[in-house]
């Protein structure tokens, strides 16, 4: 006799229409290229623009609007040396909402190059814990998902030597502390598929590090 399975009803959310990307978005792409076009990911020949474009894609796939997509493209620009002058330019060109997201996601507007990495990240985590707006959390999470995935992929390829490429230097213990705290924060503040992607990437990295240490 054939098995009979109880019907399970699931409520499936209809996907949102993709956000319209206008000339503002294209202007942001041009600015990102102006600011980062010659940059490479640390220790690699991968254009830094690849990171910005992937993060932007994750934001759009997650339902982000054009402001959030623009902020994703420019999220590193201020802390990477642009400072207040660039933040003012972003405000003039793309509006205060975009500028607010970029500022919130910057370790600081005027970066002290002598400040230890661990201190900057501790301050960033403290700031992130105070935010509740969807735009800031979405862009921040997309950024951390791609960073974590990139580290996992490179660790599979290079192993522990990977940590030598980072500048300023940071230990594996510091990296695992930072990403572990990020997972805790986003699980509490913004559970969902993108947070699960981050959790899985960090879990895989933690397992590989532990295996190499044993």
TORKOL-4160 file (C-alpha; in steps of 0.2 Angstrom, whole numbers, padded with zeros to 4 digits, m for minus):
214
<pt num="1" X="0000" Y="0000" Z="0000"/>
<pt num="2" X="0007" Y="0017" Z="m0005"/>
<pt num="3" X="0013" Y="0028" Z="0009"/>
<pt num="4" X="0002" Y="0043" Z="0012"/>
<pt num="5" X="0011" Y="0059" Z="0018"/>
<pt num="6" X="0002" Y="0073" Z="0026"/>
<pt num="7" X="0001" Y="0088" Z="0016"/>
<pt num="8" X="0012" Y="0102" Z="0022"/>
<pt num="9" X="0007" Y="0119" Z="0018"/>
<pt num="10" X="0020" Y="0132" Z="0016"/>
<pt num="11" X="0018" Y="0151" Z="0014"/>
<pt num="12" X="0030" Y="0156" Z="0001"/>
<pt num="13" X="0034" Y="0175" Z="0000"/>
<pt num="14" X="0033" Y="0182" Z="m0017"/>
<pt num="15" X="0049" Y="0189" Z="m0023"/>
<pt num="16" X="0050" Y="0208" Z="m0023"/>
<pt num="17" X="0052" Y="0217" Z="m0040"/>
<pt num="18" X="0071" Y="0221" Z="m0043"/>
<pt num="19" X="0074" Y="0239" Z="m0038"/>
<pt num="20" X="0076" Y="0251" Z="m0053"/>
<pt num="21" X="0094" Y="0256" Z="m0056"/>
<pt num="22" X="0095" Y="0273" Z="m0063"/>
<pt num="23" X="0108" Y="0285" Z="m0068"/>
<pt num="24" X="0112" Y="0288" Z="m0050"/>
<pt num="25" X="0118" Y="0270" Z="m0049"/>
<pt num="26" X="0129" Y="0271" Z="m0065"/>
<pt num="27" X="0137" Y="0287" Z="m0057"/>
<pt num="28" X="0141" Y="0277" Z="m0041"/>
<pt num="29" X="0149" Y="0263" Z="m0052"/>
<pt num="30" X="0160" Y="0277" Z="m0060"/>
<pt num="31" X="0164" Y="0284" Z="m0043"/>
<pt num="32" X="0169" Y="0267" Z="m0036"/>
<pt num="33" X="0180" Y="0264" Z="m0052"/>
<pt num="34" X="0188" Y="0281" Z="m0049"/>
<pt num="35" X="0192" Y="0278" Z="m0031"/>
<pt num="36" X="0196" Y="0259" Z="m0032"/>
<pt num="37" X="0200" Y="0255" Z="m0050"/>
<pt num="38" X="0219" Y="0252" Z="m0046"/>
<pt num="39" X="0216" Y="0243" Z="m0030"/>
<pt num="40" X="0218" Y="0224" Z="m0027"/>
<pt num="41" X="0212" Y="0213" Z="m0014"/>
<pt num="42" X="0225" Y="0211" Z="0000"/>
<pt num="43" X="0239" Y="0199" Z="m0006"/>
<pt num="44" X="0230" Y="0195" Z="m0023"/>
<pt num="45" X="0228" Y="0202" Z="m0040"/>
<pt num="46" X="0209" Y="0202" Z="m0039"/>
<pt num="47" X="0203" Y="0220" Z="m0043"/>
<pt num="48" X="0195" Y="0227" Z="m0027"/>
<pt num="49" X="0180" Y="0232" Z="m0038"/>
<pt num="50" X="0176" Y="0214" Z="m0039"/>
<pt num="51" X="0172" Y="0214" Z="m0020"/>
<pt num="52" X="0161" Y="0230" Z="m0022"/>
<pt num="53" X="0151" Y="0223" Z="m0036"/>
<pt num="54" X="0148" Y="0206" Z="m0027"/>
<pt num="55" X="0143" Y="0215" Z="m0011"/>
<pt num="56" X="0131" Y="0226" Z="m0022"/>
<pt num="57" X="0124" Y="0210" Z="m0030"/>
<pt num="58" X="0120" Y="0202" Z="m0013"/>
<pt num="59" X="0112" Y="0218" Z="m0007"/>
<pt num="60" X="0101" Y="0219" Z="m0023"/>
<pt num="61" X="0097" Y="0200" Z="m0022"/>
<pt num="62" X="0092" Y="0202" Z="m0004"/>
<pt num="63" X="0079" Y="0216" Z="m0008"/>
<pt num="64" X="0089" Y="0231" Z="m0006"/>
<pt num="65" X="0084" Y="0247" Z="m0015"/>
<pt num="66" X="0095" Y="0259" Z="m0026"/>
<pt num="67" X="0101" Y="0269" Z="m0011"/>
<pt num="68" X="0107" Y="0253" Z="m0003"/>
<pt num="69" X="0115" Y="0247" Z="m0019"/>
<pt num="70" X="0125" Y="0263" Z="m0021"/>
<pt num="71" X="0130" Y="0262" Z="m0002"/>
<pt num="72" X="0137" Y="0245" Z="m0006"/>
<pt num="73" X="0147" Y="0251" Z="m0020"/>
<pt num="74" X="0155" Y="0265" Z="m0009"/>
<pt num="75" X="0155" Y="0257" Z="0008"/>
<pt num="76" X="0174" Y="0256" Z="0010"/>
<pt num="77" X="0178" Y="0273" Z="0001"/>
<pt num="78" X="0177" Y="0284" Z="0016"/>
<pt num="79" X="0188" Y="0274" Z="0028"/>
<pt num="80" X="0200" Y="0269" Z="0014"/>
<pt num="81" X="0206" Y="0287" Z="0014"/>
<pt num="82" X="0192" Y="0298" Z="0007"/>
<pt num="83" X="0188" Y="0305" Z="0024"/>
<pt num="84" X="0175" Y="0319" Z="0027"/>
<pt num="85" X="0178" Y="0327" Z="0011"/>
<pt num="86" X="0172" Y="0311" Z="0001"/>
<pt num="87" X="0158" Y="0309" Z="0013"/>
<pt num="88" X="0152" Y="0326" Z="0009"/>
<pt num="89" X="0154" Y="0322" Z="m0010"/>
<pt num="90" X="0143" Y="0307" Z="m0007"/>
<pt num="91" X="0130" Y="0317" Z="0001"/>
<pt num="92" X="0130" Y="0330" Z="m0013"/>
<pt num="93" X="0130" Y="0317" Z="m0026"/>
<pt num="94" X="0118" Y="0303" Z="m0019"/>
<pt num="95" X="0109" Y="0310" Z="m0004"/>
<pt num="96" X="0110" Y="0309" Z="0015"/>
<pt num="97" X="0103" Y="0292" Z="0016"/>
<pt num="98" X="0117" Y="0284" Z="0006"/>
<pt num="99" X="0130" Y="0295" Z="0015"/>
<pt num="100" X="0122" Y="0289" Z="0032"/>
<pt num="101" X="0124" Y="0271" Z="0027"/>
<pt num="102" X="0142" Y="0273" Z="0021"/>
<pt num="103" X="0147" Y="0283" Z="0037"/>
<pt num="104" X="0139" Y="0270" Z="0049"/>
<pt num="105" X="0149" Y="0256" Z="0040"/>
<pt num="106" X="0165" Y="0265" Z="0041"/>
<pt num="107" X="0177" Y="0260" Z="0055"/>
<pt num="108" X="0179" Y="0279" Z="0057"/>
<pt num="109" X="0178" Y="0294" Z="0045"/>
<pt num="110" X="0196" Y="0300" Z="0048"/>
<pt num="111" X="0206" Y="0284" Z="0050"/>
<pt num="112" X="0221" Y="0284" Z="0062"/>
<pt num="113" X="0234" Y="0272" Z="0052"/>
<pt num="114" X="0243" Y="0268" Z="0069"/>
<pt num="115" X="0227" Y="0262" Z="0077"/>
<pt num="116" X="0228" Y="0243" Z="0080"/>
<pt num="117" X="0216" Y="0233" Z="0069"/>
<pt num="118" X="0208" Y="0224" Z="0084"/>
<pt num="119" X="0204" Y="0241" Z="0092"/>
<pt num="120" X="0196" Y="0247" Z="0076"/>
<pt num="121" X="0185" Y="0231" Z="0074"/>
<pt num="122" X="0180" Y="0232" Z="0092"/>
<pt num="123" X="0174" Y="0250" Z="0090"/>
<pt num="124" X="0165" Y="0245" Z="0073"/>
<pt num="125" X="0156" Y="0230" Z="0082"/>
<pt num="126" X="0151" Y="0242" Z="0096"/>
<pt num="127" X="0143" Y="0254" Z="0083"/>
<pt num="128" X="0135" Y="0240" Z="0073"/>
<pt num="129" X="0126" Y="0234" Z="0089"/>
<pt num="130" X="0117" Y="0250" Z="0091"/>
<pt num="131" X="0110" Y="0250" Z="0073"/>
<pt num="132" X="0093" Y="0244" Z="0069"/>
<pt num="133" X="0089" Y="0251" Z="0052"/>
<pt num="134" X="0087" Y="0238" Z="0038"/>
<pt num="135" X="0098" Y="0247" Z="0026"/>
<pt num="136" X="0113" Y="0248" Z="0037"/>
<pt num="137" X="0112" Y="0230" Z="0042"/>
<pt num="138" X="0109" Y="0223" Z="0025"/>
<pt num="139" X="0124" Y="0232" Z="0017"/>
<pt num="140" X="0135" Y="0227" Z="0032"/>
<pt num="141" X="0129" Y="0209" Z="0031"/>
<pt num="142" X="0132" Y="0208" Z="0013"/>
<pt num="143" X="0150" Y="0214" Z="0015"/>
<pt num="144" X="0154" Y="0202" Z="0029"/>
<pt num="145" X="0147" Y="0187" Z="0019"/>
<pt num="146" X="0158" Y="0191" Z="0004"/>
<pt num="147" X="0173" Y="0194" Z="0015"/>
<pt num="148" X="0170" Y="0177" Z="0025"/>
<pt num="149" X="0167" Y="0167" Z="0009"/>
<pt num="150" X="0183" Y="0174" Z="0001"/>
<pt num="151" X="0193" Y="0170" Z="0017"/>
<pt num="152" X="0186" Y="0152" Z="0016"/>
<pt num="153" X="0190" Y="0150" Z="m0002"/>
<pt num="154" X="0208" Y="0156" Z="0000"/>
<pt num="155" X="0211" Y="0145" Z="0016"/>
<pt num="156" X="0205" Y="0130" Z="0006"/>
<pt num="157" X="0218" Y="0134" Z="m0007"/>
<pt num="158" X="0233" Y="0141" Z="0003"/>
<pt num="159" X="0230" Y="0135" Z="0021"/>
<pt num="160" X="0237" Y="0144" Z="0036"/>
<pt num="161" X="0249" Y="0154" Z="0026"/>
<pt num="162" X="0234" Y="0164" Z="0021"/>
<pt num="163" X="0235" Y="0175" Z="0036"/>
<pt num="164" X="0252" Y="0182" Z="0031"/>
<pt num="165" X="0244" Y="0192" Z="0017"/>
<pt num="166" X="0234" Y="0203" Z="0028"/>
<pt num="167" X="0240" Y="0221" Z="0031"/>
<pt num="168" X="0240" Y="0227" Z="0044"/>
<pt num="169" X="0244" Y="0210" Z="0052"/>
<pt num="170" X="0231" Y="0201" Z="0061"/>
<pt num="171" X="0231" Y="0184" Z="0069"/>
<pt num="172" X="0219" Y="0169" Z="0066"/>
<pt num="173" X="0213" Y="0171" Z="0083"/>
<pt num="174" X="0208" Y="0189" Z="0080"/>
<pt num="175" X="0200" Y="0185" Z="0064"/>
<pt num="176" X="0189" Y="0171" Z="0072"/>
<pt num="177" X="0185" Y="0182" Z="0086"/>
<pt num="178" X="0179" Y="0196" Z="0074"/>
<pt num="179" X="0169" Y="0184" Z="0063"/>
<pt num="180" X="0162" Y="0175" Z="0078"/>
<pt num="181" X="0155" Y="0191" Z="0085"/>
<pt num="182" X="0148" Y="0196" Z="0068"/>
<pt num="183" X="0138" Y="0180" Z="0067"/>
<pt num="184" X="0131" Y="0182" Z="0085"/>
<pt num="185" X="0126" Y="0200" Z="0081"/>
<pt num="186" X="0117" Y="0196" Z="0064"/>
<pt num="187" X="0109" Y="0181" Z="0071"/>
<pt num="188" X="0101" Y="0192" Z="0085"/>
<pt num="189" X="0098" Y="0207" Z="0074"/>
<pt num="190" X="0094" Y="0201" Z="0056"/>
<pt num="191" X="0091" Y="0182" Z="0055"/>
<pt num="192" X="0088" Y="0175" Z="0038"/>
<pt num="193" X="0096" Y="0167" Z="0023"/>
<pt num="194" X="0110" Y="0180" Z="0021"/>
<pt num="195" X="0115" Y="0178" Z="0040"/>
<pt num="196" X="0114" Y="0159" Z="0038"/>
<pt num="197" X="0127" Y="0161" Z="0023"/>
<pt num="198" X="0138" Y="0170" Z="0035"/>
<pt num="199" X="0136" Y="0158" Z="0049"/>
<pt num="200" X="0140" Y="0143" Z="0037"/>
<pt num="201" X="0156" Y="0152" Z="0030"/>
<pt num="202" X="0162" Y="0156" Z="0048"/>
<pt num="203" X="0159" Y="0138" Z="0054"/>
<pt num="204" X="0168" Y="0131" Z="0039"/>
<pt num="205" X="0183" Y="0142" Z="0042"/>
<pt num="206" X="0183" Y="0138" Z="0061"/>
<pt num="207" X="0183" Y="0119" Z="0057"/>
<pt num="208" X="0197" Y="0121" Z="0045"/>
<pt num="209" X="0208" Y="0131" Z="0057"/>
<pt num="210" X="0204" Y="0118" Z="0071"/>
<pt num="211" X="0209" Y="0103" Z="0059"/>
<pt num="212" X="0226" Y="0111" Z="0055"/>
<pt num="213" X="0229" Y="0115" Z="0073"/>
<pt num="214" X="0226" Y="0097" Z="0079"/>
